[in-house]
Amino acid sequence: MKVIFSELAKLELDDACSFYDLQMSGLGLKFKEEVGKAVRRIAEFPTA
């Protein structure tokens, strides 16, 4: 299954990453990686 993010969703993800980076350096990247992992699991098992 292919997952497509809208432009607004991409902007919101970038905003969230920036927010987390303000809380602690590197946390935004870690958050983005975890979102990516979750999206890959959803794409792999869409009916789970």
Backbone as CSV, one residue per row, in Angstrom:
resi,resn,N_x,N_y,N_z,CA_x,CA_y,CA_z,C_x,C_y,C_z
1,MET,0.850,-1.164,0.000,0.000,0.000,0.000,0.902,1.235,0.000
2,LYS,0.535,2.208,-0.787,1.295,3.450,-0.853,0.609,4.499,0.022
3,VAL,1.383,5.170,0.838,0.866,6.225,1.713,1.279,7.566,1.123
4,ILE,0.301,8.442,0.948,0.564,9.771,0.394,0.124,10.811,1.416
5,PHE,1.029,11.724,1.742,0.720,12.807,2.663,0.351,14.057,1.880
6,SER,-0.669,14.757,2.331,-1.017,16.040,1.719,0.062,17.059,2.073
7,GLU,0.087,18.140,1.345,1.059,19.200,1.634,0.849,19.747,3.044
8,LEU,-0.411,19.880,3.456,-0.704,20.373,4.802,-0.167,19.411,5.857
9,ALA,-0.331,18.119,5.634,0.187,17.134,6.591,1.702,17.215,6.689
10,LYS,2.365,17.408,5.549,3.826,17.549,5.557,4.248,18.777,6.354
11,LEU,3.523,19.880,6.180,3.842,21.101,6.926,3.619,20.901,8.420
12,GLU,2.541,20.220,8.771,2.259,19.969,10.184,3.326,19.072,10.808
13,LEU,3.796,18.087,10.052,4.865,17.222,10.559,6.139,18.035,10.776
14,ASP,6.471,18.896,9.824,7.649,19.753,9.977,7.514,20.669,11.187
15,ASP,6.307,21.223,11.393,6.074,22.085,12.557,6.249,21.307,13.856
16,ALA,5.722,20.088,13.887,5.850,19.260,15.090,7.313,18.933,15.358
17,CYS,8.052,18.622,14.305,9.477,18.318,14.470,10.226,19.530,15.009
18,SER,9.896,20.704,14.504,10.536,21.933,14.988,10.219,22.161,16.458
19,PHE,8.962,21.931,16.836,8.561,22.088,18.228,9.371,21.154,19.130
20,TYR,9.470,19.886,18.743,10.205,18.923,19.561,11.691,19.252,19.625
21,ASP,12.241,19.792,18.546,13.648,20.204,18.575,13.873,21.355,19.547
22,LEU,12.862,22.210,19.710,12.982,23.293,20.686,12.998,22.744,22.112
23,GLN,12.311,21.619,22.319,12.269,21.016,23.648,13.601,20.360,23.995
24,MET,14.185,19.685,22.976,15.465,19.010,23.175,16.092,18.760,21.808
25,SER,17.339,19.113,21.674,18.031,18.953,20.396,17.995,17.496,19.931
26,GLY,17.599,17.281,18.685,17.544,15.942,18.123,16.215,15.233,18.314
27,LEU,15.367,15.770,19.178,14.092,15.114,19.451,13.161,15.183,18.241
28,GLY,13.246,16.265,17.470,12.417,16.383,16.268,12.733,15.295,15.262
29,LEU,14.000,15.003,15.073,14.405,13.944,14.150,13.931,12.590,14.655
30,LYS,14.066,12.363,15.945,13.607,11.096,16.526,12.095,10.942,16.329
31,PHE,11.361,12.028,16.531,9.915,12.006,16.327,9.585,11.656,14.874
32,LYS,10.275,12.303,13.931,10.025,12.061,12.509,10.332,10.608,12.141
33,GLU,11.389,10.062,12.705,11.728,8.657,12.459,10.637,7.729,12.983
34,GLU,10.102,8.031,14.164,9.050,7.199,14.749,7.762,7.294,13.936
35,VAL,7.448,8.483,13.437,6.282,8.639,12.562,6.481,7.786,11.314
36,GLY,7.672,7.831,10.753,7.972,7.021,9.573,7.790,5.535,9.828
37,LYS,8.249,5.075,10.982,8.087,3.659,11.335,6.604,3.292,11.428
38,ALA,5.827,4.161,12.069,4.396,3.900,12.221,3.699,3.872,10.866
39,VAL,4.056,4.790,9.992,3.447,4.835,8.659,3.799,3.577,7.866
40,ARG,5.036,3.126,7.966,5.430,1.902,7.266,4.648,0.687,7.779
41,ARG,4.421,0.623,9.091,3.636,-0.490,9.646,2.192,-0.428,9.151
42,ILE,1.630,0.773,9.117,0.257,0.934,8.621,0.171,0.506,7.160
43,ALA,1.155,0.911,6.364,1.160,0.549,4.945,1.315,-0.957,4.756
44,GLU,2.091,-1.582,5.616,2.330,-3.019,5.500,1.129,-3.845,5.956
45,PHE,0.435,-3.361,6.969,-0.703,-4.093,7.540,-1.924,-3.172,7.645
46,PRO,-2.499,-2.739,6.527,-3.574,-1.738,6.564,-4.868,-2.208,7.225
47,THR,-5.072,-3.502,7.329,-6.319,-3.988,7.932,-6.142,-4.443,9.374
48,ALA,-4.959,-4.291,9.921,-4.696,-4.747,11.288,-5.374,-3.856,12.304
